[in-house]
Amino acid sequence: MSTEPLYLKPNVRIEGLVNQFVAWTHVYTPVSGAMNLANLLLPIMDSYVQRPDVHLAAVANPKMKGGFFINAEASRVDEVRDLRDRIVRDESAAIAFAAAVKNAEDLLRAQATGYDLSPLYAQLPPELRGYVELVYDLNHQPTLRFLEPLLYRSAVHRREREAIELSLDDGSEPPFILSTPRLARDGHLQLPLPLDHTGIDELFALRSTPQPLEQVAKALEITGAEQEATLRTLLTTESTLAPDRHIDSGGRIRYFGHACLLLQSPSTSILVDPFISSNPAAGDRFTYVDLPDRIDYCLITHAHQDHVVLETLLQLRHKIGTVVVPRNGGGQRQDPSIRHYLERVGMTVREVDDLDELPFDGGTIVSAPFFGEHCDLDIRAKSSYWVNIAGRSVFVGADTSGLESHLYTRIREAVGPTDLAFIGMECDGAPLTWLYSALFTQPVPRKMALTRKLSGSNAAQATGILKQLGAREAYVYAMGQEDWLQHVMATSYTPESYQLLQVAEFLDTCRRDGVHAEHLLVRKEMRW
């Protein structure tokens, strides 16, 4: 075997998997994972096995984009059936747990009437005993509080189901991550490694430090000639790192797409909601080769699949110092702990509450409240951030909504004025049941679901945020318009889309008010 040192190609992709589905937050974490498996993923597979033609027709229909259909040729129906049967066999504990949650909530609805809950413990399904606490809120409404750390150590959460898939990004769109399992494909290398495996770090460190093929194969526990040959296609003899990935003076912000920002001073690099394209050939965006050699802080705003993006985090884990995440409420299945999730996939994590401060050399990170965008569910694991770096203050709003403008007055009173504000304006998002349906144990009326959406700020709300913060520069995220992230976002806009009309109205208001404002889409750099 050759001892020639090899680098990683710039367009290598990785997907972390559980049961061959992409391991995003609600699929990986124990309670939401069990309920999504039992109430969403298995029914999707059952439907596909019965009528693959229906799924193929839906996938081909632009009006059905983002629907829960399996994007696989009909010839693969036996593979999907085998996967379904294997999951039913191996994940019996998780499937039984999901059924037990429904039974327990039926019990509470029938018998928890504001009086003593202690007699109900003996009536709980055995799958929940010792894993839940029965509690009332102050309006005497009963609920289950799940002990998530214990469940990570139970049969409900099996590490054996984990794997990674490696491939080259050729510019084509991968299947939608919320609905389609990753079946074997030519040129794709699927390895049964736990997501915290150190070989993943060794692989992606090859972008800057080359190693012989034999060493890389050993790190990934590859022994077969066929897998080794596929691995070799991911490697190159040439380094592709950009020479301007660091700065020597002042400050810089680079926009990488969606809600991903890189804030830099000569001594500190801060990456926000990393979701990064792996195809540098496109030429209109920054990619992995443009990142600095070390990222001191990675800030996560919330747990949705386009903000905690495992395909990016696994590539960067070896160079990230600390991942900063908002603290969850503790025990509600719609609000899993981002910290527990990321720690189990190998990250070093720090949890923050509202207005916690993290000082760094020459600046400060302050976590700030985040309202809206979660369908009015009681979800605490969401945070915006106010960052002072290289003498300028930056508000990183992600999808926080201006539904209560006084919030941003309070933030300004607490941390001071803002120079630049980055705001999400997906103001007509998907309804409640699109992302959360598997977590309910009773049907949600469609009319109700349509009033509670995954929406950020409209023009008036974004204007209110800007005025209350006192910002003189405003930047609106691309909201999923980029073609390279459709496997996660599944969004479709036209010039007449309400969201884009609202962005245009916001930009017009900013111009009238003398505020510099832009709608971001491709690469953007700000220097001072």
C-alpha positions as CSV (number, residue, x, y, z in Angstrom):
1,M,0.0,0.0,0.0
2,S,1.3,3.5,-0.9
3,T,2.6,5.7,1.9
4,E,1.9,8.8,-0.1
5,P,0.4,11.5,2.1
6,L,-3.2,12.3,1.1
7,Y,-5.6,15.2,1.9
8,L,-9.4,15.1,2.0
9,K,-11.1,16.4,-1.0
10,P,-12.9,19.6,-0.4
11,N,-16.3,18.3,-1.5
12,V,-16.6,15.3,0.9
13,R,-19.9,15.0,2.6
14,I,-20.8,13.1,5.8
15,E,-24.2,12.1,7.2
16,G,-24.7,10.7,10.7
17,L,-27.3,8.0,10.7
18,V,-29.5,6.1,13.1
19,N,-31.3,3.1,11.6
20,Q,-30.1,4.5,8.3
21,F,-32.1,7.7,8.7
22,V,-30.4,11.0,9.2
23,A,-29.7,11.5,12.9
24,W,-31.2,15.0,13.4
25,T,-32.2,16.1,16.9
26,H,-35.8,14.6,17.0
27,V,-34.6,11.3,15.5
28,Y,-31.6,10.8,17.8
29,T,-32.8,11.9,21.2
30,P,-34.5,9.2,23.2
31,V,-38.1,10.3,23.7
32,S,-38.7,12.2,20.5
33,G,-36.6,9.6,18.7
34,A,-38.8,6.8,19.8
35,M,-42.0,8.6,19.0
36,N,-40.7,9.7,15.5
37,L,-39.7,6.2,14.8
38,A,-43.0,4.6,15.8
39,N,-45.4,7.3,14.7
40,L,-43.6,8.7,11.5
41,L,-40.7,6.7,10.1
42,L,-42.2,3.2,10.4
43,P,-45.5,4.3,8.9
44,I,-43.7,6.0,6.0
45,M,-41.8,2.8,5.3
46,D,-45.0,0.7,5.5
47,S,-46.7,3.1,3.0
48,Y,-43.7,2.9,0.6
49,V,-43.6,-0.9,0.8
50,Q,-47.3,-1.1,-0.1
51,R,-47.3,1.6,-2.8
52,P,-43.8,2.7,-4.0
53,D,-45.4,4.3,-7.1
54,V,-47.3,6.7,-4.9
55,H,-44.1,7.9,-3.2
56,L,-42.3,8.2,-6.5
57,A,-45.1,10.3,-8.0
58,A,-45.2,12.5,-4.9
59,V,-41.4,13.1,-4.9
60,A,-41.6,14.1,-8.6
61,N,-44.4,16.6,-7.9
62,P,-43.0,20.1,-7.0
63,K,-46.2,20.8,-5.1
64,M,-45.4,17.9,-2.7
65,K,-41.9,19.2,-1.9
66,G,-41.2,18.6,1.8
67,G,-43.8,15.9,2.0
68,F,-43.1,12.7,3.9
69,F,-42.4,10.3,1.1
70,I,-39.5,8.0,0.4
71,N,-37.3,9.0,-2.5
72,A,-36.2,5.6,-3.8
73,E,-36.8,3.7,-7.0
74,A,-39.5,1.0,-6.9
75,S,-36.8,-1.6,-7.5
76,R,-35.6,-1.0,-3.9
77,V,-38.8,-1.9,-2.2
78,D,-37.3,-5.1,-0.8
79,E,-34.4,-3.1,0.8
80,V,-36.9,-0.8,2.5
81,R,-39.0,-3.8,3.6
82,D,-35.9,-5.4,5.1
83,L,-34.9,-2.2,6.9
84,R,-38.4,-1.9,8.3
85,D,-38.4,-5.5,9.5
86,R,-34.9,-5.0,11.1
87,I,-36.0,-1.9,12.9
88,V,-39.2,-3.5,14.2
89,R,-37.0,-6.4,15.6
90,D,-34.1,-4.4,16.9
91,E,-35.9,-1.3,18.2
92,S,-38.7,-3.1,20.0
93,A,-37.9,-1.2,23.2
94,A,-38.2,2.2,21.5
95,I,-41.5,1.2,19.8
96,A,-43.0,-0.1,23.0
97,F,-41.9,3.1,24.8
98,A,-43.7,5.3,22.2
99,A,-46.9,3.2,22.7
100,A,-46.5,3.5,26.5
101,V,-46.3,7.3,26.2
102,K,-49.7,7.4,24.6
103,N,-51.1,5.0,27.2
104,A,-49.8,7.1,30.0
105,E,-51.2,10.3,28.6
106,D,-54.6,8.6,28.2
107,L,-54.3,7.7,31.9
108,L,-53.6,11.3,32.9
109,R,-56.4,12.6,30.8
110,A,-58.8,10.2,32.4
111,Q,-57.7,10.3,36.1
112,A,-55.4,13.3,36.7
113,T,-58.1,15.8,37.7
114,G,-56.1,18.1,40.0
115,Y,-55.9,15.7,42.9
116,D,-53.0,13.6,44.3
117,L,-51.0,11.9,41.4
118,S,-49.2,9.3,43.6
119,P,-51.7,6.5,43.0
120,L,-51.2,6.7,39.3
121,Y,-47.5,5.6,39.3
122,A,-48.6,2.0,39.9
123,Q,-50.8,2.2,36.8
124,L,-48.1,3.5,34.5
125,P,-47.0,1.2,31.6
126,P,-43.8,-0.7,32.8
127,E,-41.8,0.9,30.0
128,L,-42.1,4.2,31.7
129,R,-41.6,3.2,35.3
130,G,-38.6,5.1,36.7
131,Y,-38.2,7.2,33.6
132,V,-41.0,9.7,34.1
133,E,-42.3,11.9,36.9
134,L,-46.0,12.9,37.0
135,V,-46.6,16.6,37.6
136,Y,-49.1,19.3,37.4
137,D,-48.5,22.9,36.3
138,L,-50.0,25.8,38.3
139,N,-53.2,25.5,36.4
140,H,-53.5,21.8,37.5
141,Q,-52.8,20.5,34.0
142,P,-51.0,17.1,34.2
143,T,-48.0,16.1,32.2
144,L,-45.2,13.6,32.0
145,R,-41.7,14.8,32.8
146,F,-39.1,12.5,31.2
147,L,-35.8,11.8,32.8
148,E,-33.8,12.2,29.6
149,P,-30.3,11.4,30.9
150,L,-31.5,8.0,32.2
151,L,-33.2,7.2,28.9
152,Y,-29.9,7.7,27.1
153,R,-28.7,4.8,29.2
154,S,-31.7,2.6,28.5
155,A,-32.7,0.1,25.8
156,V,-34.7,2.9,24.2
157,H,-31.4,4.5,23.0
158,R,-29.2,1.9,21.2
159,R,-25.7,3.1,20.1
160,E,-25.6,0.0,17.8
161,R,-28.0,1.7,15.4
162,E,-25.5,4.5,14.6
163,A,-23.5,4.8,11.4
164,I,-22.0,7.3,9.1
165,E,-22.2,7.7,5.3
166,L,-19.4,9.4,3.3
167,S,-19.7,10.6,-0.3
168,L,-18.6,13.3,-2.7
169,D,-20.8,16.3,-3.3
170,D,-21.3,16.5,-7.1
171,G,-23.9,19.2,-6.9
172,S,-26.9,16.9,-7.0
173,E,-29.6,17.1,-4.4
174,P,-29.6,14.3,-1.7
175,P,-33.0,12.8,-0.7
176,F,-35.0,14.8,1.9
177,I,-33.5,14.0,5.3
178,L,-36.8,13.9,7.2
179,S,-38.3,11.0,5.2
180,T,-35.9,9.0,3.2
181,P,-33.5,6.3,4.7
182,R,-30.0,6.2,3.3
183,L,-29.8,3.0,1.2
184,A,-26.6,1.7,-0.3
185,R,-25.4,3.6,-3.3
186,D,-22.4,3.5,-5.6
187,G,-19.7,5.8,-4.5
188,H,-21.2,6.1,-1.0
189,L,-19.3,4.6,1.9
190,Q,-21.6,3.6,4.8
191,L,-19.7,2.6,8.0
192,P,-21.2,1.1,11.2
193,L,-19.3,3.6,13.4
194,P,-20.8,5.4,16.5
195,L,-21.2,9.1,15.8
196,D,-18.6,10.0,18.4
197,H,-15.9,7.8,16.8
198,T,-12.5,9.4,16.7
199,G,-11.9,8.2,13.2
200,I,-14.3,10.9,12.0
201,D,-12.0,13.6,13.4
202,E,-8.9,12.0,11.9
203,L,-10.7,11.9,8.5
204,F,-11.7,15.6,8.5
205,A,-8.3,16.7,9.9
206,L,-6.9,15.6,6.5
207,R,-8.1,18.9,5.1
208,S,-5.0,20.4,6.7
209,T,-2.8,17.5,7.7
210,P,-2.3,14.7,5.1
211,Q,-1.9,11.0,6.1
212,P,-1.3,7.8,4.1
213,L,-4.3,5.8,2.9
214,E,-3.5,2.9,5.3
215,Q,-3.6,5.2,8.3
216,V,-6.9,6.7,7.2
217,A,-8.5,3.3,6.6
218,K,-7.3,2.1,10.0
219,A,-8.8,5.1,11.7
220,L,-12.2,4.3,10.1
221,E,-11.8,0.6,10.9
222,I,-11.9,-0.3,7.2
223,T,-10.4,-3.6,6.3
224,G,-12.0,-4.7,3.0
225,A,-10.5,-3.8,-0.4
226,E,-13.8,-2.6,-1.9
227,Q,-14.4,-0.1,1.0
228,E,-10.8,1.0,0.9
229,A,-11.1,1.7,-2.9
230,T,-14.1,3.9,-2.2
231,L,-12.3,5.7,0.6
232,R,-9.4,6.5,-1.9
233,T,-11.9,8.3,-4.1
234,L,-12.5,10.8,-1.3
235,L,-8.8,11.7,-1.0
236,T,-6.4,13.8,-3.1
237,T,-2.7,14.7,-3.1
238,E,-3.4,18.4,-3.2
239,S,-4.3,20.8,-0.3
240,T,-7.2,23.0,-1.1
241,L,-7.4,25.3,1.9
242,A,-8.0,29.0,1.2
243,P,-5.0,31.3,2.0
244,D,-7.3,34.0,3.4
245,R,-9.1,32.0,6.1
246,H,-7.5,34.0,8.9
247,I,-7.2,37.7,9.5
248,D,-4.3,39.7,11.1
249,S,-6.2,42.9,12.2
250,G,-9.6,44.3,12.7
251,G,-12.8,42.2,12.5
252,R,-14.5,40.2,9.8
253,I,-17.9,38.5,9.3
254,R,-18.4,36.0,6.5
255,Y,-21.8,34.7,5.5
256,F,-21.7,31.0,4.6
257,G,-25.4,30.5,3.7
258,H,-28.7,30.0,5.5
259,A,-28.1,31.2,9.1
260,C,-24.4,30.5,9.2
261,L,-22.0,33.3,10.1
262,L,-18.3,33.3,10.9
263,L,-17.2,36.2,13.1
264,Q,-13.5,36.7,13.4
265,S,-10.9,38.8,15.1
266,P,-7.1,38.0,14.9
267,S,-7.4,36.0,18.1
268,T,-11.0,34.5,18.1
269,S,-13.2,32.7,15.6
270,I,-17.0,32.2,16.3
271,L,-19.2,30.2,14.0
272,V,-23.0,30.4,14.3
273,D,-25.4,27.7,13.3
274,P,-23.0,25.9,11.0
275,F,-24.6,24.7,7.8
276,I,-21.9,24.7,5.1
277,S,-21.9,23.7,1.5
278,S,-19.4,21.0,0.6
279,N,-19.2,21.9,-3.1
280,P,-16.6,24.7,-3.7
281,A,-17.0,24.3,-7.5
282,A,-20.2,26.4,-7.3
283,G,-18.0,29.5,-6.7
284,D,-20.8,31.6,-5.2
285,R,-20.3,30.7,-1.6
286,F,-17.8,30.1,1.1
287,T,-17.2,26.4,1.9
288,Y,-15.2,24.3,4.4
289,V,-11.9,25.3,2.8
290,D,-12.5,28.9,3.9
291,L,-12.8,28.2,7.6
292,P,-10.0,29.0,10.0
293,D,-7.8,26.2,11.4
294,R,-9.6,26.6,14.8
295,I,-13.1,27.6,15.8
296,D,-13.1,28.8,19.4
297,Y,-16.9,28.9,19.8
298,C,-19.7,27.4,17.8
299,L,-23.1,29.0,18.7
300,I,-26.3,27.0,18.2
301,T,-29.5,29.0,18.3
302,H,-32.1,26.2,18.4
303,A,-32.7,22.5,17.7
304,H,-34.4,22.5,14.3
305,Q,-32.8,20.4,11.6
306,D,-31.4,23.4,9.7
307,H,-29.6,24.8,12.8
308,V,-28.2,21.8,14.5
309,V,-26.8,20.3,11.3
310,L,-24.9,17.1,12.0
311,E,-23.4,16.9,8.5
312,T,-21.5,20.1,9.2
313,L,-20.8,19.6,12.9
314,L,-19.1,16.2,12.3
315,Q,-16.8,17.7,9.7
316,L,-15.8,20.5,12.2
317,R,-15.7,18.6,15.5
318,H,-11.9,18.2,15.4
319,K,-11.4,22.0,15.2
320,I,-14.2,23.3,17.5
321,G,-13.3,24.4,21.0
322,T,-16.7,24.7,22.6
323,V,-20.2,24.4,21.3
324,V,-22.5,26.8,23.0
325,V,-26.2,25.7,23.2
326,P,-29.3,27.0,24.9
327,R,-30.5,25.1,28.0
328,N,-33.8,23.2,27.5
329,G,-36.6,23.2,30.0
330,G,-35.9,19.7,31.2
331,G,-38.1,16.7,30.6
332,Q,-40.6,17.7,27.8
333,R,-40.4,15.6,24.7
334,Q,-40.8,18.6,22.3
335,D,-37.8,20.2,24.0
336,P,-35.0,17.7,24.1
337,S,-31.6,18.7,25.5
338,I,-29.2,19.9,22.7
339,R,-26.4,19.5,25.2
340,H,-27.0,15.8,25.8
341,Y,-27.5,15.2,22.1
342,L,-24.2,16.9,21.0
343,E,-22.2,15.4,23.9
344,R,-23.2,12.0,22.7
345,V,-22.0,12.7,19.2
346,G,-18.6,13.8,20.6
347,M,-18.8,17.6,21.0
348,T,-17.6,19.6,23.9
349,V,-20.6,21.6,25.0
350,R,-21.5,24.5,27.3
351,E,-25.2,25.3,28.1
352,V,-26.3,28.9,28.6
353,D,-29.4,30.6,29.9
354,D,-30.8,34.0,29.0
355,L,-28.2,36.7,29.5
356,D,-25.3,34.4,30.4
357,E,-22.0,36.0,29.4
358,L,-19.0,34.2,27.9
359,P,-16.0,36.5,27.8
360,F,-13.2,35.9,25.3
361,D,-10.0,37.7,24.2
362,G,-11.2,41.1,23.1
363,G,-15.0,40.5,23.4
364,T,-18.1,38.9,24.8
365,I,-20.8,36.5,23.9
366,V,-24.2,37.1,25.6
367,S,-27.1,34.7,25.1
368,A,-30.4,36.5,24.6
369,P,-34.1,35.4,24.7
370,F,-35.6,33.9,21.5
371,F,-39.4,34.2,21.0
372,G,-41.6,32.4,18.4
373,E,-40.8,30.1,15.5
374,H,-41.8,27.0,17.6
375,C,-45.5,26.8,17.0
376,D,-46.3,28.2,20.5
377,L,-44.9,25.0,22.1
378,D,-43.2,25.3,25.5
379,I,-39.7,25.0,24.1
380,R,-36.9,26.7,26.1
381,A,-33.9,25.4,24.1
382,K,-33.7,28.4,21.9
383,S,-31.4,31.5,22.1
384,S,-30.3,34.4,20.0
385,Y,-26.9,35.9,20.7
386,W,-25.3,39.3,21.1
387,V,-21.6,39.2,20.3
388,N,-19.1,42.0,20.8
389,I,-16.0,41.3,18.7
390,A,-13.2,43.6,17.5
391,G,-15.0,46.6,18.7
392,R,-18.4,46.0,17.1
393,S,-21.6,44.5,18.4
394,V,-23.5,42.0,16.4
395,F,-27.0,40.7,17.1
396,V,-27.5,37.1,15.8
397,G,-31.2,36.6,15.7
398,A,-31.6,33.4,13.7
399,D,-35.4,32.8,13.5
400,T,-36.4,34.7,16.6
401,S,-39.6,36.6,16.0
402,G,-40.5,40.2,16.7
403,L,-43.9,39.3,17.9
404,E,-43.1,41.1,21.1
405,S,-41.0,44.1,20.2
406,H,-40.5,45.1,23.8
407,L,-38.3,42.1,24.2
408,Y,-35.6,43.8,22.1
409,T,-35.9,47.0,24.2
410,R,-35.1,44.9,27.2
411,I,-32.2,43.2,25.4
412,R,-30.7,46.6,24.5
413,E,-31.2,47.8,28.1
414,A,-29.3,44.7,29.3
415,V,-26.4,44.6,26.8
416,G,-26.2,47.9,25.0
417,P,-26.8,49.1,21.4
418,T,-26.2,46.9,18.4
419,D,-24.2,47.8,15.3
420,L,-25.2,44.9,13.0
421,A,-28.3,42.7,13.2
422,F,-28.9,39.4,11.4
423,I,-32.5,38.4,11.2
424,G,-34.5,35.5,9.8
425,M,-37.7,36.4,7.9
426,E,-39.3,33.0,7.1
427,C,-42.7,34.5,8.1
428,D,-45.0,31.9,6.7
429,G,-43.5,28.7,7.9
430,A,-44.8,25.1,8.0
431,P,-47.7,24.3,10.3
432,L,-47.3,22.7,13.7
433,T,-47.9,19.2,12.5
434,W,-45.2,19.2,9.8
435,L,-42.4,18.9,12.3
436,Y,-44.1,17.9,15.6
437,S,-46.9,15.5,14.6
438,A,-45.2,12.4,15.9
439,L,-44.9,13.8,19.4
440,F,-48.7,14.2,19.9
441,T,-50.8,11.4,21.4
442,Q,-54.1,12.9,20.2
443,P,-55.1,14.2,16.8
444,V,-54.3,17.9,16.2
445,P,-57.1,19.7,14.3
446,R,-55.9,21.0,11.0
447,K,-57.4,24.5,11.5
448,M,-55.4,24.7,14.8
449,A,-52.2,23.5,13.2
450,L,-52.4,26.1,10.4
451,T,-52.6,28.9,13.0
452,R,-49.4,27.8,14.7
453,K,-46.5,27.9,12.3
454,L,-42.7,27.7,12.2
455,S,-42.5,31.3,11.4
456,G,-40.0,34.1,12.1
457,S,-40.5,37.8,11.6
458,N,-42.5,39.6,9.0
459,A,-41.6,43.1,7.8
460,A,-43.2,44.9,10.7
461,Q,-41.7,42.6,13.3
462,A,-38.2,42.8,11.8
463,T,-38.5,46.6,11.7
464,G,-39.4,46.6,15.3
465,I,-36.4,44.4,16.2
466,L,-34.1,46.7,14.4
467,K,-35.5,49.9,15.9
468,Q,-35.5,48.5,19.5
469,L,-31.9,47.3,19.2
470,G,-30.8,50.5,17.6
471,A,-28.9,48.8,14.8
472,R,-27.7,50.7,11.8
473,E,-27.0,47.7,9.6
474,A,-29.4,44.8,8.9
475,Y,-29.0,41.6,7.1
476,V,-31.7,39.1,6.3
477,Y,-30.8,35.4,6.0
478,A,-31.5,33.6,2.7
479,M,-34.3,31.5,4.4
480,G,-33.5,28.3,2.6
481,Q,-33.5,29.7,-1.0
482,E,-30.1,28.1,-1.7
483,D,-30.3,25.0,-3.9
484,W,-27.6,23.1,-2.0
485,L,-29.6,22.8,1.2
486,Q,-32.9,21.6,-0.1
487,H,-32.4,18.1,1.3
488,V,-32.8,19.7,4.7
489,M,-35.1,22.7,4.0
490,A,-37.4,21.6,1.1
491,T,-38.4,25.1,0.4
492,S,-39.9,26.7,-2.7
493,Y,-40.2,30.4,-3.4
494,T,-41.4,32.5,-6.3
495,P,-41.1,36.2,-6.7
496,E,-44.7,36.4,-5.5
497,S,-44.0,34.4,-2.3
498,Y,-45.3,36.2,0.8
499,Q,-41.9,35.8,2.5
500,L,-40.0,37.6,-0.3
501,L,-42.5,40.3,-0.5
502,Q,-42.1,40.9,3.2
503,V,-38.3,41.0,2.9
504,A,-38.7,43.6,0.1
505,E,-41.0,45.7,2.3
506,F,-38.5,45.5,5.2
507,L,-35.6,46.6,2.9
508,D,-37.6,49.5,1.7
509,T,-38.4,50.6,5.2
510,C,-34.7,50.4,6.1
511,R,-33.8,52.5,3.2
512,R,-36.3,55.2,4.2
513,D,-35.0,55.1,7.7
514,G,-31.3,55.5,6.6
515,V,-30.4,51.9,7.7
516,H,-28.1,49.9,5.4
517,A,-30.0,46.6,4.8
518,E,-29.4,43.6,2.5
519,H,-31.0,40.2,1.7
520,L,-28.3,37.7,1.8
521,L,-28.1,34.7,-0.5
522,V,-24.5,34.0,-1.8
523,R,-21.2,34.7,-0.1
524,K,-20.9,38.0,1.7
525,E,-18.0,39.5,3.7
526,M,-18.0,42.5,6.0
527,R,-14.7,44.0,7.3
528,W,-13.8,46.7,9.7
